[in-house]
Amino acid sequence: MTQVISTLAKVDWQRMATYTIRNPKQAFINAAIAYFVFRQTTKAVRKISIYGVGKALSLLWRYMTGAVIRHVRRAPGTGIVVQKNIAKMVKDIEDSMVTEIPGESKYLTIPVNGMSDEDILAILDRRQNESGIDWRNGRASGAVYHGGEELVQLTNKAYAMFNIANPLHPGVFPGMRRIEAEVVRMVLDLYNATPECCGTTTSGGTESIIMGVRAHVVWGREERGIESPNIVVPVTAHAAFDKAAEYFGIGITHVPVDPKTQKVDLRAMKRAIDSDTVLVVGSSATFPHGVSDDLEAIGKIAIKHKVGFHVDSCLGSFIMPFLKEAGFSEIVCDFRLPGVTSISCDTHKYGFAPKGTSVIMYTNKQMRHYQYFTISTWPGGIYASPTIAGSRCGAVIAGCWAAMSKMGRDGYLQECKDIVGCRIEIQRGIERIPELYVVGEPSSAVVAFASRSQVNIYGVMDEMKNRGWDLSPLQFPAALHIACTHLTVPVAGELLSDLRESVALVKANPENYSKGSQAVYGFAAAIPDTTIVDEVASGFIDALYAT
């Protein structure tokens, strides 16, 4: 600051003023150029302070080469070739997803005459049992968070009882209101909330995160006058934070993680915060690697900079709160943390509730109010809703209440012991495979692993798929993960046996695994123009609706 003042003192302000009066047009141009250079320099310095010189230059190079490729794609001929290749990739995806089943009809219009109950149920039964990954025998990573067949039958009954219930109308469904309020309070209690803490249910982790971001954006505007807010998240934070930033048109800064632990780099996080930051984020645990960030340290950073602090415990949900009692190292990820202002927790993961339930929690009602939408001038009446949806499915909330009431703390404690114990067993097995190594320091139900240079990790994924396993692919670095569930526990040994054999096979025959997943993820990692990958990803979503 002293140097800046000293420099300004040396400026001949009188001469500058005279020049401006005599040459207003040129002075304006000079000022515009100076402002542009200042802005770009400030951005460059900030990126270097967050990522370091090497990484910042790498990002700049990737951005520039991506821009060149996008420009070349617009050229006659070249763009046509690229689009043809993209179209082929999308067509291959659709062909693999949309298959003809002999004897199975397609229903593309509403029947003129209603079908019988027997015919409808027969069709649904056949479609429920179409061949896919054998999740019932624990072959899927995450996806199905199963609490046992008896619990499923109970939640199905609860679902049926409240099939037409809509929480939007508490006067019509007063019992539904009571159930939802109790679900929120039970989860708050699990996360050591004070009486002032509160929350709402949502349709899942993504909506919980979006609502948490929304509340802090409004908080920043109302209480700090921030009109161009941004959020600061670890690069390993859930993609829902990026979705929220895109939806709301706000800035988002991705902070690097320690390459060894995969925990967020705290020094970089501090440097990423500026006067427009409204929220910093920590995960417990991260989706890619099952790692918990240093939440206590992030909380102290939030307090120092007077910003919100969101703990994403969607994946940790009903695992992390029981770690200490289950005999594992405790990870504090609840309202005991300093500086925490919101927490997201998925009840439909390790809470074993039906899909479509999650809870977003806040330290006080005022923060929760910033999440709400209200309008008092609508001709249809005074309208208010707590989350994105207006009408909501009461059946899944009833199923959630039933699941938590049936499981009880003792049931969740046992599941924590079994599932985390399963993760540790698999982790130790992976560590005994010389060609593989565990990524980060897992603390929850997820373990990620990558390969050393002699083995193609995506080839390992393809070979495991040939054996019936559905592992999740990761990137930056290239890796796979398994999210252990209730159904994984009895098949951990089988998974490790198949993994050892798959690694040996891929190592011995690398040429057989150069296509498939390696081609897709190798392409995605290598191409600087991310819009090409985005087009292919959009094609995948289109295929979901193809008939």
C-alpha positions as CSV (number, residue, x, y, z in Angstrom):
1,M,0.0,0.0,0.0
2,T,2.9,2.4,0.8
3,Q,4.4,1.7,-2.6
4,V,1.1,2.4,-4.3
5,I,0.7,5.8,-2.5
6,S,4.3,6.6,-3.3
7,T,3.7,5.9,-7.0
8,L,0.6,8.0,-7.1
9,A,2.4,10.9,-5.4
10,K,4.8,11.0,-8.3
11,V,2.1,11.4,-11.0
12,D,1.9,14.9,-12.6
13,W,-1.9,15.2,-12.1
14,Q,-2.0,18.8,-13.5
15,R,-0.3,17.8,-16.7
16,M,-2.7,14.8,-17.0
17,A,-5.7,17.0,-16.5
18,T,-4.5,19.5,-19.2
19,Y,-4.0,16.6,-21.6
20,T,-7.5,15.2,-20.9
21,I,-9.1,18.6,-21.6
22,R,-7.2,19.1,-24.9
23,N,-7.6,15.5,-26.1
24,P,-10.8,14.1,-24.6
25,K,-11.3,11.3,-27.2
26,Q,-7.8,10.0,-26.9
27,A,-7.9,10.3,-23.1
28,F,-11.1,8.2,-23.0
29,I,-9.5,5.6,-25.2
30,N,-6.4,5.5,-23.0
31,A,-8.6,5.2,-19.9
32,A,-10.6,2.3,-21.4
33,I,-7.4,0.5,-22.4
34,A,-5.9,1.1,-18.9
35,Y,-9.1,-0.2,-17.3
36,F,-9.1,-3.3,-19.5
37,V,-5.4,-4.0,-18.7
38,F,-6.0,-3.5,-15.0
39,R,-9.0,-5.9,-15.0
40,Q,-7.1,-8.6,-16.9
41,T,-4.0,-8.2,-14.8
42,T,-6.0,-8.4,-11.6
43,K,-7.7,-11.6,-12.8
44,A,-4.3,-13.1,-13.8
45,V,-2.8,-12.3,-10.4
46,R,-5.8,-13.7,-8.6
47,K,-5.6,-17.0,-10.6
48,I,-1.9,-17.3,-10.0
49,S,-2.5,-16.7,-6.2
50,I,-5.1,-19.5,-6.2
51,Y,-3.6,-22.1,-8.6
52,G,0.1,-21.3,-8.7
53,V,2.0,-20.2,-11.9
54,G,2.1,-23.6,-13.5
55,K,-1.5,-24.5,-13.1
56,A,-2.6,-21.0,-14.1
57,L,-0.6,-21.2,-17.3
58,S,-2.0,-24.6,-18.0
59,L,-5.5,-23.3,-17.6
60,L,-4.7,-20.3,-19.9
61,W,-3.2,-22.6,-22.5
62,R,-6.3,-24.9,-22.4
63,Y,-8.6,-21.9,-22.7
64,M,-6.7,-20.5,-25.7
65,T,-6.4,-23.8,-27.5
66,G,-10.1,-24.4,-26.9
67,A,-10.9,-21.0,-28.3
68,V,-8.8,-21.8,-31.4
69,I,-10.6,-25.1,-31.9
70,R,-14.0,-23.5,-31.5
71,H,-13.0,-21.0,-34.2
72,V,-11.7,-23.7,-36.5
73,R,-15.0,-25.6,-36.1
74,R,-16.8,-22.7,-37.6
75,A,-14.7,-22.9,-40.8
76,P,-16.4,-24.5,-43.9
77,G,-15.7,-28.2,-44.1
78,T,-13.9,-28.6,-40.8
79,G,-17.0,-27.9,-38.7
80,I,-18.9,-30.4,-40.8
81,V,-16.4,-33.2,-40.1
82,V,-16.4,-32.5,-36.4
83,Q,-20.2,-32.5,-36.3
84,K,-20.3,-35.8,-38.1
85,N,-18.0,-37.3,-35.6
86,I,-20.1,-35.9,-32.7
87,A,-23.3,-37.2,-34.4
88,K,-21.7,-40.7,-34.7
89,M,-20.8,-40.8,-31.0
90,V,-24.3,-39.6,-30.0
91,K,-25.8,-42.2,-32.3
92,D,-23.7,-45.0,-30.8
93,I,-24.9,-43.9,-27.3
94,E,-28.5,-44.0,-28.4
95,D,-28.2,-47.3,-30.1
96,S,-26.7,-48.8,-27.0
97,M,-29.5,-47.4,-24.8
98,V,-32.6,-47.8,-27.0
99,T,-32.9,-51.5,-27.8
100,E,-35.7,-53.4,-29.4
101,I,-37.2,-56.2,-27.2
102,P,-39.0,-58.9,-29.1
103,G,-42.7,-59.0,-28.4
104,E,-42.6,-55.8,-26.4
105,S,-44.9,-53.1,-27.7
106,K,-44.2,-49.3,-27.6
107,Y,-46.9,-47.0,-26.1
108,L,-46.5,-43.6,-27.8
109,T,-50.0,-42.3,-27.6
110,I,-52.7,-42.5,-24.9
111,P,-54.8,-45.7,-25.5
112,V,-58.3,-45.0,-27.0
113,N,-59.7,-47.5,-24.5
114,G,-58.2,-47.9,-21.1
115,M,-56.1,-51.0,-20.4
116,S,-56.9,-53.5,-17.8
117,D,-55.2,-53.5,-14.4
118,E,-53.7,-56.9,-15.2
119,D,-52.2,-55.8,-18.6
120,I,-50.8,-52.6,-17.0
121,L,-49.1,-54.5,-14.1
122,A,-47.8,-57.2,-16.5
123,I,-46.1,-54.5,-18.7
124,L,-44.6,-52.7,-15.6
125,D,-43.4,-56.0,-14.2
126,R,-41.6,-56.9,-17.5
127,R,-40.0,-53.4,-17.6
128,Q,-38.9,-53.6,-14.0
129,N,-37.1,-56.8,-14.8
130,E,-35.4,-55.8,-18.0
131,S,-31.8,-56.9,-17.9
132,G,-29.3,-54.4,-16.6
133,I,-26.7,-54.2,-13.8
134,D,-27.6,-56.8,-11.1
135,W,-28.0,-54.2,-8.3
136,R,-29.9,-56.6,-6.1
137,N,-26.7,-58.6,-5.6
138,G,-24.5,-55.5,-4.8
139,R,-23.0,-55.1,-8.3
140,A,-23.7,-51.3,-8.6
141,S,-21.7,-48.5,-7.1
142,G,-24.1,-46.5,-5.0
143,A,-27.3,-45.9,-7.1
144,V,-29.5,-48.1,-5.0
145,Y,-29.3,-47.3,-1.3
146,H,-31.1,-50.3,0.0
147,G,-32.1,-50.9,3.6
148,G,-33.3,-54.4,3.3
149,E,-36.4,-56.0,1.7
150,E,-38.5,-55.6,4.8
151,L,-37.8,-51.9,5.0
152,V,-38.7,-51.5,1.3
153,Q,-42.0,-53.2,1.8
154,L,-42.8,-50.8,4.7
155,T,-41.8,-47.7,2.8
156,N,-43.9,-48.9,-0.2
157,K,-47.0,-49.1,2.1
158,A,-46.3,-45.6,3.5
159,Y,-45.9,-44.4,-0.1
160,A,-49.2,-45.9,-1.1
161,M,-51.0,-44.3,1.9
162,F,-49.9,-40.8,0.9
163,N,-49.9,-41.3,-2.8
164,I,-52.1,-38.3,-3.5
165,A,-50.8,-36.1,-0.6
166,N,-49.4,-32.7,-1.6
167,P,-47.5,-30.6,1.0
168,L,-48.5,-27.5,-0.9
169,H,-51.9,-27.8,0.7
170,P,-51.5,-28.3,4.5
171,G,-55.1,-27.5,5.1
172,V,-56.1,-30.5,3.0
173,F,-53.3,-32.8,4.3
174,P,-52.6,-31.7,7.9
175,G,-51.0,-35.1,8.7
176,M,-48.6,-34.6,5.8
177,R,-47.5,-31.3,7.2
178,R,-46.8,-33.0,10.6
179,I,-44.8,-35.8,8.9
180,E,-42.6,-33.4,6.9
181,A,-41.9,-31.2,9.9
182,E,-40.9,-34.3,11.9
183,V,-38.6,-35.5,9.2
184,V,-36.7,-32.2,9.2
185,R,-36.5,-32.1,13.0
186,M,-35.2,-35.7,13.2
187,V,-32.4,-34.9,10.7
188,L,-31.6,-31.6,12.5
189,D,-31.3,-33.6,15.8
190,L,-28.9,-36.1,14.0
191,Y,-26.7,-33.1,13.1
192,N,-26.6,-31.7,16.6
193,A,-28.7,-28.7,15.8
194,T,-29.7,-26.0,18.4
195,P,-33.3,-25.1,18.9
196,E,-32.9,-22.1,16.6
197,C,-31.7,-24.3,13.7
198,C,-34.3,-25.2,11.0
199,G,-34.7,-26.6,7.5
200,T,-36.9,-27.9,4.8
201,T,-37.2,-31.1,2.8
202,T,-36.2,-31.1,-0.9
203,S,-36.4,-33.5,-3.8
204,G,-32.7,-34.5,-3.5
205,G,-29.1,-33.4,-2.9
206,T,-29.0,-31.2,-6.0
207,E,-32.0,-29.2,-4.9
208,S,-30.7,-29.0,-1.3
209,I,-27.5,-27.5,-2.6
210,I,-29.3,-25.2,-5.0
211,M,-31.5,-23.9,-2.2
212,G,-28.5,-23.4,0.0
213,V,-26.8,-21.3,-2.6
214,R,-30.0,-19.4,-3.3
215,A,-30.3,-18.5,0.4
216,H,-26.8,-17.2,0.6
217,V,-27.1,-15.2,-2.7
218,V,-30.2,-13.5,-1.2
219,W,-28.5,-13.0,2.1
220,G,-25.6,-11.3,0.4
221,R,-27.9,-9.0,-1.5
222,E,-30.1,-8.1,1.4
223,E,-27.6,-7.9,4.3
224,R,-24.3,-6.9,2.5
225,G,-25.6,-5.2,-0.7
226,I,-23.7,-7.6,-3.0
227,E,-25.1,-7.4,-6.5
228,S,-22.6,-9.7,-8.3
229,P,-22.1,-12.6,-5.8
230,N,-19.7,-15.5,-6.1
231,I,-19.2,-18.7,-4.3
232,V,-15.9,-20.5,-3.5
233,V,-15.9,-24.3,-3.7
234,P,-13.3,-27.1,-3.8
235,V,-12.8,-28.5,-7.3
236,T,-14.1,-31.8,-5.8
237,A,-17.4,-30.3,-4.6
238,H,-20.6,-31.7,-6.1
239,A,-21.5,-30.4,-9.7
240,A,-24.8,-29.2,-8.2
241,F,-22.8,-26.1,-7.1
242,D,-21.9,-25.4,-10.7
243,K,-25.5,-26.0,-11.7
244,A,-26.6,-23.4,-9.0
245,A,-24.1,-20.9,-10.3
246,E,-25.3,-21.3,-13.8
247,Y,-29.0,-21.1,-12.9
248,F,-28.5,-18.0,-10.8
249,G,-25.9,-16.3,-13.1
250,I,-23.4,-16.0,-10.3
251,G,-19.6,-16.4,-10.2
252,I,-18.0,-19.7,-9.0
253,T,-14.3,-20.2,-8.2
254,H,-13.0,-23.8,-8.0
255,V,-10.2,-24.2,-5.5
256,P,-7.6,-26.9,-6.0
257,V,-7.1,-29.8,-3.6
258,D,-4.1,-31.4,-2.1
259,P,-3.0,-34.1,-4.6
260,K,-2.2,-36.5,-1.9
261,T,-5.2,-36.1,0.5
262,Q,-7.7,-34.7,-2.0
263,K,-8.8,-32.2,0.7
264,V,-9.3,-28.6,-0.3
265,D,-6.2,-26.4,-0.3
266,L,-7.0,-24.0,2.5
267,R,-4.4,-21.3,1.5
268,A,-5.9,-21.3,-2.0
269,M,-9.4,-21.0,-0.6
270,K,-8.4,-18.0,1.5
271,R,-7.0,-16.3,-1.6
272,A,-10.1,-17.0,-3.7
273,I,-12.4,-15.1,-1.4
274,D,-13.1,-11.5,-2.3
275,S,-15.6,-8.8,-1.3
276,D,-18.4,-10.3,-3.4
277,T,-18.0,-13.8,-2.0
278,V,-21.2,-15.0,-0.2
279,L,-20.4,-18.7,0.4
280,V,-17.6,-21.1,0.9
281,V,-18.1,-24.9,0.7
282,G,-16.7,-28.0,2.3
283,S,-17.8,-31.6,1.7
284,S,-18.3,-34.5,4.1
285,A,-17.7,-36.5,2.1
286,T,-16.8,-35.7,-1.5
287,F,-18.6,-37.7,-4.3
288,P,-15.4,-38.5,-6.2
289,H,-13.1,-39.8,-3.5
290,G,-15.2,-40.1,-0.3
291,V,-12.9,-37.6,1.4
292,S,-13.9,-35.1,4.1
293,D,-12.5,-31.6,3.8
294,D,-11.0,-29.8,6.8
295,L,-14.4,-28.4,7.8
296,E,-13.3,-26.8,11.1
297,A,-10.6,-24.8,9.3
298,I,-13.0,-23.8,6.5
299,G,-15.4,-22.6,9.2
300,K,-12.7,-20.4,10.7
301,I,-12.0,-19.0,7.3
302,A,-15.7,-18.2,6.8
303,I,-15.9,-16.4,10.2
304,K,-12.8,-14.3,9.4
305,H,-14.1,-13.2,6.0
306,K,-17.7,-12.9,7.2
307,V,-19.1,-15.2,4.5
308,G,-21.6,-18.2,4.7
309,F,-20.3,-21.7,5.1
310,H,-22.1,-24.7,3.6
311,V,-21.3,-28.3,4.6
312,D,-22.4,-30.7,1.9
313,S,-23.2,-34.0,3.7
314,C,-25.5,-35.3,1.0
315,L,-23.3,-38.4,0.5
316,G,-22.1,-38.6,4.2
317,S,-25.8,-38.3,5.2
318,F,-26.5,-41.1,7.8
319,I,-22.9,-42.5,7.8
320,M,-20.8,-39.6,9.1
321,P,-22.9,-38.8,12.2
322,F,-22.4,-42.4,13.5
323,L,-18.6,-42.8,12.8
324,K,-17.4,-42.2,16.3
325,E,-20.1,-44.4,17.9
326,A,-19.3,-47.1,15.4
327,G,-15.6,-47.2,16.4
328,F,-14.2,-45.1,13.5
329,S,-12.4,-41.8,13.6
330,E,-14.9,-39.0,14.1
331,I,-15.5,-36.4,11.4
332,V,-17.4,-33.4,12.8
333,C,-19.7,-32.2,10.0
334,D,-22.7,-30.8,11.9
335,F,-23.8,-27.7,13.7
336,R,-21.0,-27.9,16.2
337,L,-18.7,-26.6,13.5
338,P,-17.7,-22.9,13.9
339,G,-19.1,-20.6,11.2
340,V,-21.5,-23.2,9.6
341,T,-24.6,-21.6,8.1
342,S,-26.2,-24.4,6.2
343,I,-25.9,-28.2,5.8
344,S,-27.3,-30.5,3.1
345,C,-28.1,-34.2,3.9
346,D,-29.7,-36.8,1.7
347,T,-32.2,-39.0,3.4
348,H,-32.6,-41.1,0.3
349,K,-29.0,-42.3,0.4
350,Y,-27.9,-43.9,3.7
351,G,-31.1,-42.9,5.3
352,F,-32.7,-45.6,3.0
353,A,-35.7,-43.4,2.3
354,P,-37.4,-43.5,-1.1
355,K,-35.7,-41.6,-3.9
356,G,-36.7,-38.0,-4.0
357,T,-36.0,-36.9,-0.4
358,S,-33.3,-34.7,1.1
359,V,-33.0,-32.0,3.8
360,I,-31.4,-28.6,3.7
361,M,-30.7,-27.1,7.1
362,Y,-29.9,-23.6,8.4
363,T,-28.6,-22.1,11.6
364,N,-31.7,-19.9,12.0
365,K,-35.1,-19.0,10.4
366,Q,-33.8,-15.8,8.8
367,M,-31.4,-17.8,6.6
368,R,-34.2,-20.2,5.8
369,H,-36.4,-17.3,4.8
370,Y,-33.8,-16.3,2.2
371,Q,-34.5,-19.7,0.5
372,Y,-38.2,-19.1,0.2
373,F,-40.1,-17.6,-2.8
374,T,-43.1,-15.4,-2.0
375,I,-45.3,-13.1,-4.1
376,S,-48.1,-11.1,-2.7
377,T,-49.3,-9.4,-5.9
378,W,-50.4,-12.4,-8.0
379,P,-54.1,-12.4,-9.1
380,G,-54.2,-16.0,-8.1
381,G,-53.7,-15.1,-4.4
382,I,-50.7,-14.8,-2.1
383,Y,-48.3,-17.5,-3.2
384,A,-45.4,-18.9,-1.2
385,S,-43.3,-22.0,-1.6
386,P,-40.2,-23.2,0.4
387,T,-38.3,-24.8,-2.5
388,I,-38.2,-24.9,-6.3
389,A,-41.3,-27.0,-6.8
390,G,-44.8,-25.8,-6.0
391,S,-46.8,-29.1,-5.7
392,R,-44.6,-31.8,-4.2
393,C,-44.9,-35.5,-3.7
394,G,-46.0,-36.2,-0.2
395,A,-45.6,-40.0,-0.7
396,V,-41.8,-39.9,-0.7
397,I,-41.8,-37.8,2.5
398,A,-44.1,-40.3,4.2
399,G,-41.7,-43.1,3.0
400,C,-38.8,-41.1,4.5
401,W,-40.5,-40.8,7.8
402,A,-41.3,-44.5,7.9
403,A,-37.7,-45.5,7.0
404,M,-36.2,-43.3,9.8
405,S,-38.7,-44.5,12.3
406,K,-38.2,-48.1,11.4
407,M,-34.4,-48.0,11.3
408,G,-33.8,-46.1,14.5
409,R,-30.5,-44.9,15.7
410,D,-29.4,-48.5,16.5
411,G,-30.2,-49.6,13.0
412,Y,-28.3,-46.8,11.4
413,L,-25.3,-47.4,13.7
414,Q,-25.1,-51.0,12.6
415,E,-25.3,-50.0,9.0
416,C,-22.5,-47.5,9.5
417,K,-20.4,-50.3,11.1
418,D,-21.1,-52.7,8.2
419,I,-20.8,-50.3,5.3
420,V,-17.7,-48.4,6.4
421,G,-16.2,-51.7,7.5
422,C,-16.9,-52.9,3.9
423,R,-15.2,-49.8,2.5
424,I,-12.1,-50.4,4.6
425,E,-12.0,-54.1,3.5
426,I,-12.1,-53.1,-0.1
427,Q,-9.6,-50.3,0.4
428,R,-7.1,-52.6,2.0
429,G,-7.6,-55.1,-0.8
430,I,-6.9,-52.4,-3.4
431,E,-3.8,-51.4,-1.5
432,R,-2.5,-55.0,-1.9
433,I,-2.8,-54.8,-5.7
434,P,0.6,-53.4,-6.9
435,E,-0.8,-51.8,-10.1
436,L,-3.4,-49.7,-8.2
437,Y,-3.4,-47.0,-5.5
438,V,-6.1,-45.4,-3.4
439,V,-6.9,-41.8,-4.3
440,G,-7.0,-39.5,-1.2
441,E,-7.8,-40.3,2.3
442,P,-11.4,-41.8,2.3
443,S,-13.4,-41.4,5.5
444,S,-16.9,-42.5,4.5
445,A,-18.5,-45.3,2.4
446,V,-16.6,-44.4,-0.8
447,V,-13.2,-45.5,-1.9
448,A,-11.6,-44.3,-5.2
449,F,-8.6,-45.9,-6.9
450,A,-6.3,-45.1,-9.8
451,S,-3.7,-47.2,-11.7
452,R,0.0,-46.8,-12.1
453,S,1.2,-46.0,-15.6
454,Q,1.3,-49.7,-16.9
455,V,-2.5,-50.2,-16.5
456,N,-5.4,-48.5,-18.2
457,I,-7.8,-47.8,-15.4
458,Y,-10.8,-47.3,-17.8
459,G,-9.9,-50.7,-19.3
460,V,-10.2,-52.1,-15.8
461,M,-13.7,-50.5,-15.6
462,D,-14.7,-52.1,-18.9
463,E,-13.4,-55.6,-17.8
464,M,-15.2,-55.3,-14.5
465,K,-18.4,-54.4,-16.4
466,N,-17.9,-57.6,-18.5
467,R,-18.0,-59.4,-15.1
468,G,-21.2,-57.6,-14.1
469,W,-19.8,-54.8,-12.0
470,D,-20.8,-51.1,-12.4
471,L,-18.0,-48.9,-11.1
472,S,-18.1,-45.1,-11.3
473,P,-15.6,-43.5,-13.6
474,L,-13.7,-40.4,-12.4
475,Q,-11.4,-37.9,-14.1
476,F,-8.7,-35.4,-13.1
477,P,-7.1,-37.8,-12.1
478,A,-8.4,-40.8,-14.1
479,A,-9.8,-43.2,-11.5
480,L,-12.7,-45.4,-10.5
481,H,-14.7,-45.5,-7.3
482,I,-17.1,-47.8,-5.5
483,A,-19.7,-46.3,-3.2
484,C,-20.4,-49.2,-0.7
485,T,-24.0,-49.8,0.3
486,H,-25.9,-52.3,2.4
487,L,-25.9,-54.6,-0.7
488,T,-22.1,-54.3,-1.2
489,V,-21.2,-55.7,2.2
490,P,-21.7,-59.5,1.4
491,V,-19.9,-59.3,-1.9
492,A,-16.8,-57.3,-1.0
493,G,-14.5,-60.4,-1.4
494,E,-16.0,-61.2,-4.8
495,L,-15.4,-57.6,-6.0
496,L,-11.8,-57.7,-4.9
497,S,-11.2,-61.1,-6.6
498,D,-12.7,-59.8,-9.9
499,L,-10.7,-56.6,-9.6
500,R,-7.4,-58.5,-9.2
501,E,-8.2,-60.6,-12.2
502,S,-9.4,-57.6,-14.3
503,V,-6.2,-55.7,-13.6
504,A,-4.0,-58.7,-14.6
505,L,-6.0,-59.1,-17.8
506,V,-5.8,-55.4,-18.8
507,K,-2.1,-55.3,-18.0
508,A,-1.4,-58.4,-20.1
509,N,-3.6,-57.3,-23.1
510,P,-3.6,-53.5,-23.2
511,E,-4.5,-53.4,-26.9
512,N,-7.9,-55.0,-26.1
513,Y,-8.9,-52.1,-24.0
514,S,-7.9,-49.1,-26.1
515,K,-11.5,-48.3,-27.1
516,G,-14.7,-48.3,-25.0
517,S,-14.5,-46.1,-21.8
518,Q,-10.8,-45.3,-22.4
519,A,-11.7,-43.7,-25.8
520,V,-14.5,-41.6,-24.3
521,Y,-12.7,-40.4,-21.1
522,G,-9.4,-40.1,-22.9
523,F,-11.0,-37.9,-25.5
524,A,-12.7,-35.8,-22.8
525,A,-9.5,-35.2,-20.9
526,A,-7.4,-34.4,-24.0
527,I,-9.8,-32.1,-25.9
528,P,-9.4,-28.5,-24.9
529,D,-12.8,-27.5,-26.4
530,T,-15.1,-28.6,-23.7
531,T,-18.2,-27.7,-25.8
532,I,-17.5,-30.9,-27.9
533,V,-17.8,-33.0,-24.7
534,D,-20.9,-31.0,-23.7
535,E,-22.6,-31.8,-27.0
536,V,-21.9,-35.5,-26.5
537,A,-23.3,-35.3,-23.0
538,S,-26.4,-33.5,-24.2
539,G,-26.8,-36.3,-26.8
540,F,-26.7,-38.8,-23.9
541,I,-29.6,-37.0,-22.2
542,D,-31.5,-36.9,-25.5
543,A,-31.1,-40.6,-25.7
544,L,-32.9,-41.0,-22.3
545,Y,-36.1,-39.7,-24.0
546,A,-35.7,-41.6,-27.3
547,T,-38.3,-44.2,-28.2
